[in-house]
């Protein structure tokens, strides 16, 4: 039990420490692909420390919601990221590591962030919040359809059980899982405001979504929100790795060598998925805002098709 708690605590700390590094690595790779030198991979850590030291400037007409929303967003995102198995499965909180719970936690974070964007009453905040809710109306159903597909295939919504089932001998190539994977990747790109849905490196008012909601934040409030955004990216990459590429993940209670192998494989997965994300962003252009619902509708239809095909294939003839 002590070893299980230690492993769970290590995962909770690991997702917090690795999230800025993943953002820094993706920025560095993107700069290299664009033939620029780029900043250090540790620059996100420096930015967070710089923002924490600065005083938070709050608008006079803001309410308590504007001040507390960053901490709620950070707490819910950190909890959701900590529930996703990274280098080991079957941890102490594995019973609560349900995919539907994670979707609910992310929805809670989105809800409070959208309210915070509306609280001050600026035009940019209202635009960003309305766009975020419009995209969420398609992204969340698509995410739930992916969950239903994986749950029908693995017989459970717990991530540890899903990961164990995916490494079993009876799992092969499945068209429903392929459709669910593509849908999850599309949702991940939209949820993290990446190209082609949004560009986190710019503040162009005509296209920005996430940045518009947090435009009025500064100091420690902005640091907490930026840390939550980094953990959200890590969460989706870990979710894809846990469900669709669970190879190398160890089981709680194993020895130190098994934990080291699991950690090494997890870091390799993060590097591989981060590199593929940057290559995709570099090869594609930013789409117009009114095209984003069509982009998310593809994920919705793929998720629905995956559920239907898997359900039909399991109906006894």
Secondary structure, DSSP 8 states (H G I E B T S, - for coil): -HHHHHHHHHHHHHHHHHHHHHHHHHHHHHHHHTT-----TTHHHHHHHHHHHS-----TT--HHHHHHHHHHHHHHHHHHHHS-SSEES-TTGGG-BHHHHHHHHHHHHHHHHHHHHHS--HHHHHHHHHHHHHHHHHHHHHHHHHHHHHHHHS-SBHHHHHHHHTSTT----HHHHHHHHHHHHHHHHHTT-TTT--TT---TTT-SHHHHTTT--HHHHHHHHHHHHHHHHHHHHHHHHHH--TT-EETT--HHHHHHHHHHHHHHHHHHHHHHHHHHHHS----HHHHHHHHHHHHHHHHHHHHHHHHHTS--
